[in-house]
Amino acid sequence: MTVVKCLVWDLDDTLWDGVVLEGDRPVPRPEAVAALKALDERGILHAVASRGDHAVALAHLAEHGLDGMFCAVEVGWGAKSEAVRRIAEDLNIGLDTVAFADNDAVERAEVASALPQVRCYPAEQVGRLASLPEFQPGTVTAESRRRRESYLTERRRVEAESRFGGSAVEFLASLELELTVAPATEADLDRAGELTVRTHQLNTTGITFDAAELRALCASASHEVLVARLRDRFGDYGTIGLAVVAHVGGDAVVELLLMSCRVMSRGVGAVLLGDIVRDALARGRRPVARFLRTPVNQVMLVTLRFAGFEVVERDGDRLLLARTSPTPPPPPAHVRLVDGRQR
């Protein structure tokens, strides 16, 4: 079962009993607030898709100290399915990881019909959502607990970009991005395992590992497990990338390369791949990568091809690619790369 990444809330008669635009001053339902906080602690995001006036709804949320709990707020009079779709796009998550809670059966039916991937729940069930398996990530990490903060920081970046007078490339350079690549430690394993489960678009093979499996790979003389951490002038993104490299004969085989979808626009997947390639060439090994095509990960094949990898074996959706050029890729222009390997 796919774990929910974001719960989208209706407000009137769901988060609270009453209609704010009609002059009601309802207090948020205690069981709804408890669900908000419990799911937030697990790294599940919250958003709003509700009817009414945007400013009035935000003011009422702020009055009760809840405005900072939501990473996206869609309040208006259009179809709620379109609001939910925009939220998923805004947060860069799949619709199959979105849930929707609303007191109105017609609204739930409209969302379910237009977006069958989205799981819908009646308002009276919100107090029990935290107990359902789809709202229980396998592991809760420090990264999970700060996920909302990370998304809200990203919103500040987006707002800064909208005010920026230069090009997108110039804005990217202005972020002062710093990517640290280092071998995974014990403290990284839960987050690394979480990434393999949560990351689908920027993922070369879709292989999942739990902490025990990653621990064994870290201890293996024939494998290297690398984590990538990113920060910029706005703050810390945390651990956003993972690579598992197998050393087989004269090859350095990338068994898995992934990047959190939160950093898709930062171009750091290519930076991590370039670092792996440069390291392999420095050790006299041929860079090789496995790729398993899925409905959503085509961008990672493009990343491999732009990095100079060519298909050498094909078995249906499974590809083996190799880089034959002895020339390492140039270091990134917009990212300061920090190499944390001990050689």
Secondary structure, 3 states (H helix, E strand, C coil): CCCCCEEEECCECCCECCCHHHCCCCCECHHHHHHHHHHHHCCCEEEEEEECCHHHHHHHHHHCCCHHHCCEEEEECCCHHHHHHHHHHHHCCCHHHEEEEECCHHHHHHHHHHCCCCEEEEHHHHHHHHHCHHHCCCCCCHHHHCHHHHHHHHHHHHHHHHHCCCCHHHHHHHCCEEEEEEECCHHHHHHHHHHHHHCCCCECCCCCCCHHHHHHHHHCCCEEEEEEEEEECCEEEEEEEEEEEEEECCEEEEEEEEECHHHHHHCHHHHHHHHHHHHHHHCCCEEEEEEECCCCCHHHHHHHHHCCCEEEEEECCEEEEECCCCCCCCCCCCEEEEECCCC
